[in-house]
């Protein structure tokens, strides 16, 4: 594994420091990338707060929280790295964040501003490859396997992306380079902020082995507890369980766990040319029950969905909310509107009503999500295409 400015080349050459690290962990120092994908996971560093801190020099090097009012029942949407040093994290009550650090600067989210910045950053990504899968405003997978251009390696592409984002946007992006999406995403978080971590095919077993099992995609607090009951704390522990045992305990997900523990991930970087739906969700470190906190989070997600729709000149007909309880039970509720919309307030109001139809306020939630589907080009001018007698639908997932 190479980190920071250390390079990866297709011939497998690396620095002496990398060779020493590989020798220490008994991972081969040289491994060709022939036959492997070259996947980048680009993750902007503390994006919401970073945009404000870039534009207002007085905020730099200060603990900054983007979120709700700390004098009310607001919730932290994002926290700068300076704020995180005090234990502040997303989904934490804003009042608690202020108790942890009285000097924290609280800012109201500005999703339209973040959307504009996100488009500029993705325009940079498109200079290097058309194979891009956005995950959110500040996060994306890039497949550069067939798009190295004048660069001799995926690492060189990653390094140039980081330079352009820094020079042209005044922000930093951490990038992971690996043969698949699973490892690339973990790698991008390995040396944050402003990091570059490369994991070669031969280095995957050693890179993953000592990581907490929660670092694997799809393993949340409930999954971590369930695996803990089997004596699994790290990825290396997970590798000791047979496939049969994992299938018996977790069903189909057991196969995924078995593969992920070995760094196997066949998911492709998916480019959606015709968008069928848009969605966003939040997983909370602390379960949330308070109705006001739930509403504030729904409002923020509705704004994000609205901005995403408008940026693509789309409107949606069906609003869906997802709520996941502490026992990992997941419930979805949907409602088809009488006309397509991209209006934030309409989406938010519908989402609130749908969440009221769940047990979120009595059981608490560990995850909330909003989605828009049945997308059409344009907006409410297409009213005549839709009837007003669509009904609400509910489903258990």
Secondary structure, DSSP 4 states (H G I P E B T S, - for coil): -EETT----TT----HHHHHHHHHHT--S----TTS--EEEEEETTHHHHHHHHH-GGGTTS-EEEES-TTTT-BEEEE-HHHHTTT--TTSBHHHHHHH-TTPEEE---HHHHHHHHHHHHHHHHTT-S-EEEEETTEEEEE-TT--TT-SSHHHHHHHHHHHIIIIIS--EEEEEESSHHHHHHHHTTT-SS-EEE--GGGHHHHHHTSBGGGSTT--HHHHHHHHTTT--BHHHHHTS-HHHHHHHHTHHHHHHHHHHTT---------SS--EEEEEEEEEEEE--HHHHHHHHHHHHHHHHHHHHHTTEEEEEEEEEEE-TT--EEEEEEEEEEEE--HHHHHHHHHHHHHTTTHHHH-EEEEEEEEEEEEES-GGGGGGS-S---EEEEE-
